[in-house]
């Protein structure tokens, strides 16, 4: 066990997919600073792995969950390293650690990355400072419902081992900013960033929008689009596998940026070149140019349309010139005030732009903008095209996110709003990421269940298998109406006519009694059981995670039971464990 470290140092490592774990890591770092710890915060993949093995100070891990219980992208290399069999079983015998996971208990593999990480660190000899924390998005206070009490336990344990050298820095004192920002003199053209260079700097590939076609009927309640992109340099782009994703970083619309700049009183300086000078251990990503403009940052980096998290209000509190607003902001930062914050912000999905409009006396100094405003999160979309068939073309099937809040205000998702306003010929940056579903060899039949936009990845599956002359493809598709939202119907019927696809559809609203894909599965029980039991078919399920995955899984359990399997639930569970039943679902 590590000896007490008089330097009072902490290393905080995070694995974050959408920014919540990163935000939590920096929140912990601010609390550590108040307790006079020297803190370093990094993503797990960014960190020097050996620094963990040689650490003489505690390491705090914060990780979220992505996909079906998978590690976030910026944690995967670190996790694979930890799994190396060559690592001695006592390699971390000197490590004090803590793990907090962010997840959603409605998912079957709730907080699996945090659970696996906690167990592996113990297997290698590490000593937990406190028990694992499991943040749950289903808690009525969200992730904070578990985080607040866990942090109390963490600081109690750490301060018992590392007594305070002086009093805790009070909450009224603002932490130091992550950077210094200064405007350049004159009009320095070299300081203005070229947008395409920024896209390339982010490790992406340039692509040109070819078309954006609505796939649902004009009078249907949901707009689903078929986007086609052509890679600028297809020879330089990696090939992608069926089921992989295209990852896009959206931008804010010019009208929203103008409104934000006006609220912040930055309009007259929006296009002046500025220089960003990060401090050590800066929160600023490497791909952000150090010479740019406020307008570019507010367009391409800051998520000004996000629903702000608790940390936003914690930081905004320091810069409010209004006593009433300051009191209100402080209430939002306390454990007791989380109900009020949920009512004010989370439930009505109030955006940062709307919050600032509601709090005119609270404005952020330039040096603190990276500490207050969140980064625009990347969005992942299953690719509908196949690299083997059209290597330079990336097709996406995207449902436009549009809804009304309890305030009856219309909302359109940042990414889908950006895509909808994109003109043909516009350049975007995209990168490729591995999906969670993997096709078997071409001799193995595949059973695909993809209601709604769950069909997106399966379009890639079928196209790839046709290239390999695989015709044992069985698709169960569901939607409301054959004539309203039957996605990709022309292509699917063409494949049926060619004899390379068996298609079973459930149009839930085209008859008096609703029909769903799970009913079609039971109706085709004899066929499916023959494929599964005799031909070792692999089942894939993709789509909305609300109720569909459970209903579909139960339908397959019922098929197995109807064909004489004593413990049909265990049979399907074994299929899941061996990769013969794969799910990729989302909310």
N, C-alpha and C positions, 0 to 999 in steps of 0.2 A: 504494500500500500504506500502511496506517495507521501512523503514528508510534507509538513506544512510549508508553503511557499511564501516567504516574506514579501515577494514582489507582488502578490495579489493579482495574478493574471488569470484570465479566462479566455478560452477559445470557443467560439460559437460557430458551428457548422450547420448549414441548412441544405435541404433538398426541396426545391419549390417548383411547381409546375405553372401555377397561375399567379404567384406573388404572395399568397397568404403566409406560407412558411417563412419566406424572406422577411415579410413585414413583422412576423412574430419574433424572428431572430433579432431584428434591430430593436424591437421593443424590449426584449430581454437585455440587450446590450446597454440601453439607456438606463434601465434599472440597476445594472451592474456598475455603470459609471457613477451613479448616485451613491453606491456603496464602496466607492474608491477602488474598484478593480480596473486594471488595464485590460481592455477587451479588444480582441480581433474577431471580425465577422467575415466569413467566406462561404461560398457554396462548397459542398463536399468535393465535387470534382475539381474545383479551383485550388483546394488546399493541398499542401505538401503531405502526402499520405504518411510519410515516415515521421512527420512532426507529431502525429497522433500516437505513434508507437513509442516515441521518446519523450512525450509530454510529461513534465513534472508539475503541471497545473491541471485543473479540471477542464474537461471538454463537454460542452452542452450540444446535443444534436437535436435539430428540429426538422421534421420531415413530413411532407404531405403524401397523399396517395393519388395515383393517376390510373386511368384505365380500370382494369379488373384486379385491383390490389397490387399494382405495379409501382416500382420506384420512379420518382420524377426524373426527368432527363438529366438534370445536373447533379444527380446522385448515383447514377448507374455505374460509372467507371469506378467510383469509390467502393460501391457495394460489391462489384465483381472482384476487386482487389481483396476485400475482406474475406471472400469465399475461397481464396486460394488454399489448396490443401497443404502447400509448403509452409504456411505460416505456423510456427510453433503454438501449441495449445496454451502456453503461458506468456505469449508475446505481449499481452496488455496487462500483465500482473501489477504494473505500477500505475495504471490509469484509473482516475476517478472520473465518472461520467454520469450524465443524465440524458434522458431521451423523452422528447415530447412529440407526439404524433398528431397530425391534423387529418380528420377523416369524416365519414358520414356513416352512421350505424345502419342506415337502410341498405347499404351495400353488403353483400355476403362476405367480402374480404375486408372488413372494417379495420383500418389502420394496420394492414399487414406489413408495410415497409417498416413502420416503427417497431412493431412486435418482433419482426425478424432481426432488425438491427440490435435491439435491446438484448435478445437472446444470444446473438453472435458475439457481441462485445463481452458478455459474461462467459461464453465458451472459451474466449481467448484470454480469460483471466481478469478482465476489467471489473471494477467495483462500483456499483451504482451509488450515487449520492442519495437519491430518493427513488421511489418506485416510478415506473414508466407513467407518463401522463397521456391520456387519450382524449384529445379534443374531438367533440362530436357536433357536426353541423346541425344535427337534429335537436340538440338541446335548445330550450326556449331562449337562452341567452347566446346561442351559437357557440363558437369555439371558446369564447371567454368563460363559458360556464364551467369548463374543466381547467382552463389555463390559469385563472386567478388563484384558486386554491392550490394548484400545483406550484405556482411561483412562490406562494407563501411558504410552502414546505421546503422548496429549493433554497430560498434565502436563509431560512432558519438553520438548515443543515450547513450551508456554506459559512455563515457568520459564526456558527459554533466552532468551525474548524479554523476560520480566518477572522478573528475578532476585528471589529471596526477600529481603525487607527484614530478616527475622528467622527463626529456626527454625520449621519446620512445627509447628503445634499438635498435640501427641501424641494418639493415639487414645483415651487414657484420660480425656480432657477432654470433657465433654458439651457440645454446642452449645446456644445459648440456645433457650428454648421459643418457639413461634410466638405464644403468647398468655398472658395472665394470666387466671386464673379465680378468682372470689371469690363466696362465698355471700352472698345478700342477707339482711338482718336480718328476722326475723319471717316472716309468710306473705304475701308480696306477690303478690296474685292477678294483677296485671298482668304479672308476670314469668313466668307459666306460659303456655306457648304452646298455642294452639288448633291441633289437628292439621290441620284443613281449611285454615287460614291458611298453614301451612307448605307444604302441597301447592300452593296457588295461588302462593305466593312462589317456588316452583321453576319457574314458567313453564309449569305443566301445566293440564290441564282436569279438573274433577271428574267422576267417573263412578260409577255405582251398579252393583254386581254384581247381575245378574238371575238367572243360573243357572250351574251348574257340572255338566255332565253327562259321565259316563264314556262314551267312545266305543268302547272295546275290551271284550271279554268279561271277565266277572269272574274267570275262571280264566286269562286271558292274562297273560304275565309282565310286560307293560308297561301302565301306566295312562296313557292319552291322554285329555285332557279338552277339552270344547268349552265355553269360557267366553263368556258374553254380558254385555256391559256397556251401560248406557244413559247417555249424556252428560247431566249435570245441566242444562246450558244448550247444547243443540245449535246454537242460532242463533249462539252466540259461538265455537263451535269451527270450525277450518278444515276444508274438505273434504279428503279424502285421495285419492290416486290408487291405482289397482290396483297391488299389489306393495309399497305403503308399509307401515311398521311402527308398531305401538303400543309406546311405550317406558314401562316401569314401573320405579319405584324401590321394591323390596320392603322389608319391615320384618322385624326379628327377632321370633320368638315370645316371648311374655311369660315362659314357663318358662326359655328360654335367657337372657333378660335378667336374670331373678332370679338364675340360677346365676352369671352373670358379675359382677353387682354384689356378690354374696356373696364370690366369689373375690377381688375387689379391695378388700373391706372397705368398700364404699360403700353398703350397704343402708340404714343409718340416715340417710344424706344424699341418697338417690336422688331424693326428691321435694321437696327444698328448692330454692327458686328460686336460680339462680346467674346471674352476669353474665360474659360473655366479652369480654375487651378484647384484640382482635388487635393484634399489633405490625405495623410496616410490612412490606409484601410478605408478608402472611400466607398460610398454606396453607389457611385456612378459606374455604370458598365463600361467596359473598354471600348465598345463600338461607338459610343457617343463621341462625336468630334469635340476637341477642346476649343476650337474656333467655330462659332456658329451664330445663330440669332435666337432671340426669344420666340419669334414666330415659328421657326423650325422646331424648336423644343416643344412648343405647345401643340404643334401639328403632329409631330412624329414620335414624341416620347411620352409626354405627360398625359395621363388618362383623366382629362378634365370632366369627362362624362361618367366617371365611375361613381358608384355608391360608396361614399367614404367609410373607411374602417375607424375603429376606435382611436388608432394611433394618429389619424388625421386631426381629430379634435384635441388630442393631447398636445400636439405641436401648435395648432392654431391658437390655443389658449394663451400661449406666451406672447402673441403678437396682437392681441385685441386691445384696442384703445377705449372700448366701451365697457363700463363696469357691469352693466346688465348682461352683455354678451359674454364677458369673461366668467361671470358666475354660472351662466348656462353651460358654457363650454367645460368648465371644471366639473359640473355635475355629470356630464357625459363621459368623463374620464374615470369616474369612480365605479367600484363594483356595485354600489347601491343605485347608481344612475343608469344601469344598463337597460332596465325596463323602459325608461324614458327615451334612451337612445334608440332602442328597437322601434318604439312608437313613432319617433320623429323621423328617423332616417331609414332603417332597414326595411320595415314593412311597406312604406310608401315608395321605396326605391328612389329616394331623393338623391339627386346627383350633386357632385361638388359644385357645379355651376349654380344650382339652385340654392345650395347651402350658403355660398358666398353672397348670393343675392339677398338671402334672408339675414345675413350678418354683415351689414355694410361697414361696421367698425372693426372688422377683423381682416387684416391684410398681411401678406407674408413678405418679409424682406427677401431680396434677390438671393442672398447667400444661402438661404434656407430652402429654396424651392425643391431641391432634390431630397430634402428630408421630410417635406410635407406632402408633396403631390406624388401619387403612385405612378408607376410605369405602366404604359399600355401593355396588357398581356397578349402574348401571341395566341392565335386561334388555330386549332388543328381540324382538318377536314379529311375524311377518307377519300382517297383518289378513286374515281370511277373508271379511268382509262387504264390501259395496261402498257407498261414500258416495252414489253416484247412486241406489241402490236403497233404502237405509235410512240416511239421513244422521245419525240420532241413535244408531245402534246400532253397537257395535264388537264383533266376534266374533273369538276367538282359538282356534287349535288347538294345544294345548300338551302335549308329552310330559313326564310327571313324571320328574324326574331322581332315580333311586334306584339305589343300588349298594352293594356291600360292598368295603371296603378290604382290603389284605393283612393287616390286623389282624383281619379278619372283623367289623369294626364296620359296621353299616348306616349309609348316608349318604342324605340327601334334600337336594336343592338348596335354597338359601336362598329363592329366588323361588318355586319350585314348592311348597315346604312352606308358604310364606306364602299362596299362592293356594289350596292345598288346605284350609287352616284358615279361609278367608274365608267368612263367612255371607252368604246373599243379603240385599241391602239395604245392605251395607257400602260405604262411600265410599272410592274410591282416586283417586290422581292419575295421569293419563297424558298423554303428549304424543305428537305424530306426527312421524315421521322418514321421509325419502324412502328407498325401497328402491333396489336397484341394477338392477332389471329394468324395462323400459319397453315398454308395448304399442304395436304399430303401429296404423295406421288400421283401421277396422272392415271394410274390403274385403279386407284381407290375412289369409290363414289363419294360425292359430297352432297350433304343435305343442308340447304341454306334457308334460314328463317329470317326474313328482313322486312318487317312492316315499315311503311313510310320511308323516311330517308335512311333507314337501316339497310336499304337496298344498295346504297352507294358503293360500299366495299365489294359487294357481290357482283357488281357490274365488272369490276376489275378481275375478280376471281374467274368469272365465266370467260371473259376475253382471253385471259392467260391460259386457261385450260383448253380452249378451242385451238390455240396455237400448238398445244401439245397433243392434239387429237383426242382429248378426253371428253367423252360425250355423256358420262354418267353424272349429270348435273341436275339436281332437284331443288327447285326454288319455291318456297311458300311466301307469298307476298300478300300484305294486307293494307287496305286503305279505306276511306269512307265510301267512295263511289267510283265505279268503273269509268265514268265520263267526267269526273272532276279532278281526281288526284291519283290516277294510275300512272305512276312515274315510269319513264323509259318504256312505255307499253309497246311502241312500234319496234324497238330493238328486241324486246323480249319475245314478241310474237314471231319475229323473223328467225330468231334462234330456235323457237319451237318448230317452225316450218322446216328448218334445216335438220331437225332431229338431234340437236346438241343440247336440248334443255327440255325437262319436264316441268311444267308450271302449274301451280295450284294457288288460286286467288281467293281471298276473302274480302268482299266489299260490304262493310259492316252496315251501311245505311241504305243499300239498294233494295231492301225488302223489309217487311214489317218486323221480323225478328232479327236482331243483330247477329252477325256471324264474324268470328275472329279466326286468326290463323291457327290457334290451338284446336279449334273444332275441325279444321281441315286436316290437321295432323292426326287426330283420332280417326277420322274417316279413312285415311290412307294408312292405317295401322299395319295391315298385312304387308303392304309394299315396303314401308319403312322398316319393319322388323326383319324382313328378308335382307334389306340392304345393310342393316346394323349387325345382325347376328351372323349372317352367312358371308357377307362381302366386306365386313369391317369398315363400313362407311363412317365418315367423320361428320359430326353435326356442328353447324355454326349458327349462332344467334346474334343478331345485331339490331339495335334500335333503342327506343325510349325505355328507360330503366324503371319507370313507375311500377307497373304491374305485369307488363308483358313477359319479362324473363322468367318470373316465377310461374306464370300461367303456362308458358311454353314448356318449361322443365317438367311441370306436373303432367302435361299432355304426353311427353315421352315416357314418364314413369308409368302412366296409365297404359301406354302401348306395350311396355315391357311386361306389366302385370297381366294384361290380357293374353299374353303369349306364354304364360306359365312360369314367369320369374317370381320366386317366392318373396325376395326382398328387392322389389323393383327400384325403390329409392336408392338403395346401396349400389345397385347395378349402374344407375345413371351417375351416381357419385364417383364410382370407379372410372367411368368414361371421362368425367371431368378431370380426375387426377392424371389419367394417362394421355390427355390431350385429344381425346376422341369426341369431346363435347366442349366447345369453346364459345365464350360469350364476350361481346364487346358492346356494352350498353352505356348510356349516358342520360343525364337529366337535362 
